[in-house]
């Protein structure tokens, strides 16, 4: 994808803030029950992330990996390492310092199990090796994304959406999401946020694969205005059916997000699209820092300013949200982007991959 679809970047930012509000919802004083119930569904933003990731990576790297051989694979993996690992390692360093500070004061919180630290550093913690979220909780989804990145070069060799009829792509995307629902049903889980250490990897891989199909459909339908309207209506209808208890979350939410993703992509760049606005776009630019940084900040913020089991009023809430935004901007400009540029400048040894 040579041209950025700004509306999708903005949506990534909004999704990251949905996760932030999900984590703090129970500590907001005076939050109406309806609002708390809405914020309690913020974990579903991760499903949008997985679909969007498949969408973007299919468009940006699918053709190159299909025809480029081993060097192309190495460069793709280097770019993905540059994208996710430096900031993750920085945040893990912050987590280790926080854990050591707690140990120095005689506390040993379960949040920081030292034996699992190597798994978290390597971003393989959610590959079935751990039984609970720990250290920097949101990184579980990045662990799953890494698995998707490693499998993606094989996926593009096995699946060529270019030669597949549109109706078959639609059926394949629906089939992947039906399979996801079936796996949750067989596990006895009715929520996509349940059993993350056990089911999160499958959740990511199936939604990532579905996102690649949505990307293929966008390439074919990007000049068809009517498709965007139908996708929007379908997405809203599916999400409304979940809210009303008419359809299971484990199928209808990913399916609704897939339809909305297609609709948003088809309408990106059109005059008057509010998602193209610069402030929202900037939230999307710094969204990875928001996503990875907010949880440890919240952990420390609660220790310092919020009594155990207590709530925070408007002033403390505003302070925390401001700190999330400021730290996200700082992490993006001072850590994430410089490290990404540095890793991307590293040479790929051609001789090793010449046979590819």
Secondary structure, DSSP 8 states (H G I E B T S, - for coil): --S--HHHHHHHHHHHHHHHHHHHGGGBTT--HHHHHHHTTGGGHHHHHHHHHHHHHHHHHHHHHHHSHHHHHHHHHHHHHHHHHHHHHHHHHHHHHHHHHHHHTT---TT--GGGHHHHHTT-TTTTT-SS--SSTTHHHHHHHHHHHHHHHHHHHH--GGGS-HHHHHHHHHHHHHHHHHHHHHTT---TTSSHHHHHHHHHHHHHHHHHHHHHHHHHHTT-HHHHHHHHHHHHHHHHHHHTTSS-HHHHHHHHHHHHHHHHHHHTT-TT-GGGSHHHHHHHHTHHHHHHHHHHHHHHHHHHHS-TT--B-HHHHHHHHHHHHHHHHHHIIIIIHHHHHHHHHS---HHHHTT-
